[in-house]
Amino acid sequence: MDDFGNRLTTQTCDSPVPCRHCLRLTRPDEEVILFAYRPFETAGPYSEVGPVFIHGRECPAYAESLEFPADFMTRKLVLRAYNALGQIEDAEVAEPGSHGATLERLFAQEAVKFVHARNVAYGCFLYQLDRVTP
């Protein structure tokens, strides 16, 4: 069971889905687990719960924390910028190939501490990008 009472089962999907653990798109023959996830440590009006996929079998965790995941470069994404209190400061739909410029605009705002990347159509939480401080 996930933290919200949903039974965890494996399934296959007809099209690729984003694995939240390794941050790559799955192949149609790979089993996945779909569950509910809240990517916030504190409660609040923006701390929504949403769908997340992971591989049904063990996969390596994404290790390149300062690099945008390659499998997501060609996807349209929602990028939501949050402040330290977990409140939305700004949000943009980033077209394929514009992720870097969009992130620069969002992080140029002093109050922005982290950005969530989400699927445009289904709202799946993909990953969090934190402000890098020198």
C-alpha positions as CSV (number, residue, x, y, z in Angstrom):
1,M,0.0,0.0,0.0
2,D,1.2,3.5,-0.6
3,D,0.9,6.3,2.0
4,F,-2.7,7.0,0.8
5,G,-4.1,3.5,1.0
6,N,-3.7,2.5,-2.6
7,R,-2.8,-1.1,-3.3
8,L,0.6,-1.4,-5.2
9,T,0.5,-3.7,-8.2
10,T,2.7,-4.0,-11.3
11,Q,1.3,-3.3,-14.7
12,T,2.6,-2.7,-18.2
13,C,1.7,0.4,-20.2
14,D,1.1,0.8,-24.0
15,S,3.3,3.9,-24.1
16,P,6.4,5.0,-22.2
17,V,5.9,6.4,-18.7
18,P,8.4,8.4,-16.6
19,C,10.1,6.4,-13.8
20,R,10.4,8.7,-10.8
21,H,13.4,6.7,-9.5
22,C,15.8,6.5,-12.4
23,L,14.3,9.5,-14.3
24,R,14.0,7.7,-17.7
25,L,11.1,6.7,-19.8
26,T,10.1,3.1,-19.6
27,R,9.8,0.7,-22.5
28,P,6.4,-0.8,-23.3
29,D,7.5,-4.2,-22.1
30,E,8.7,-3.0,-18.7
31,E,6.5,-3.5,-15.6
32,V,5.7,-0.4,-13.6
33,I,4.0,0.5,-10.3
34,L,1.7,3.5,-10.1
35,F,1.1,5.1,-6.8
36,A,0.1,8.3,-5.1
37,Y,2.9,10.6,-3.9
38,R,3.1,14.0,-2.1
39,P,6.6,15.5,-2.8
40,F,6.3,18.0,0.1
41,E,7.6,17.5,3.6
42,T,4.9,19.9,5.1
43,A,1.2,20.2,4.6
44,G,-0.3,23.2,2.8
45,P,-2.6,24.3,0.0
46,Y,0.1,23.5,-2.7
47,S,1.3,20.2,-1.2
48,E,-0.8,18.2,-3.7
49,V,-0.9,14.4,-4.0
50,G,-0.5,13.0,-7.5
51,P,0.3,9.9,-9.5
52,V,3.9,8.7,-9.8
53,F,5.4,5.7,-11.8
54,I,8.4,3.7,-10.8
55,H,9.8,0.6,-12.5
56,G,8.3,-2.7,-11.2
57,R,11.9,-4.1,-10.9
58,E,14.9,-2.5,-9.3
59,C,16.5,0.3,-11.3
60,P,19.4,2.6,-10.5
61,A,18.6,6.0,-8.9
62,Y,19.2,9.0,-11.0
63,A,22.6,10.3,-10.0
64,E,23.2,13.4,-12.1
65,S,21.5,15.9,-9.7
66,L,22.8,19.0,-11.6
67,E,21.8,17.8,-15.0
68,F,18.4,17.8,-16.6
69,P,17.3,14.1,-17.3
70,A,18.0,13.3,-21.0
71,D,14.7,11.4,-21.5
72,F,12.7,14.5,-20.5
73,M,14.5,17.0,-22.9
74,T,12.1,16.2,-25.7
75,R,8.9,16.5,-23.6
76,K,6.7,19.4,-22.8
77,L,6.7,19.9,-19.0
78,V,5.1,22.0,-16.4
79,L,7.7,23.7,-14.2
80,R,6.4,25.1,-11.0
81,A,8.6,27.3,-8.9
82,Y,8.1,27.3,-5.1
83,N,9.4,29.4,-2.2
84,A,10.8,28.1,1.1
85,L,7.3,27.9,2.5
86,G,6.2,25.6,-0.3
87,Q,4.0,28.3,-2.0
88,I,4.0,28.7,-5.7
89,E,5.9,31.7,-6.9
90,D,5.6,31.1,-10.6
91,A,4.9,28.4,-13.2
92,E,5.5,27.9,-16.9
93,V,4.9,25.2,-19.5
94,A,8.3,24.5,-20.9
95,E,8.4,23.4,-24.6
96,P,10.9,20.7,-25.6
97,G,14.4,22.2,-25.8
98,S,13.5,25.3,-23.6
99,H,13.8,23.7,-20.2
100,G,17.2,25.3,-19.4
101,A,16.0,28.8,-20.3
102,T,12.8,28.4,-18.4
103,L,14.6,27.2,-15.3
104,E,17.0,30.2,-15.5
105,R,13.9,32.6,-15.6
106,L,12.3,30.8,-12.6
107,F,15.5,30.7,-10.5
108,A,16.2,34.3,-11.4
109,Q,13.4,35.1,-8.9
110,E,15.1,35.4,-5.5
111,A,12.2,33.8,-3.6
112,V,12.3,30.6,-5.7
113,K,14.0,27.8,-3.7
114,F,13.0,24.8,-5.8
115,V,11.1,23.8,-9.0
116,H,8.9,20.8,-9.6
117,A,8.7,19.3,-13.0
118,R,5.4,17.6,-13.9
119,N,3.7,15.9,-16.8
120,V,1.6,18.4,-18.7
121,A,-1.4,16.2,-19.3
122,Y,-1.6,14.0,-16.3
123,G,0.1,16.0,-13.6
124,C,2.5,13.3,-12.6
125,F,5.3,14.6,-10.4
126,L,8.6,13.8,-12.1
127,Y,11.4,15.4,-10.0
128,Q,12.5,18.4,-8.0
129,L,15.2,20.8,-9.0
130,D,16.7,22.7,-6.1
131,R,18.4,26.1,-6.2
132,V,22.2,25.7,-6.4
133,T,24.0,28.0,-4.0
134,P,27.7,28.6,-4.5
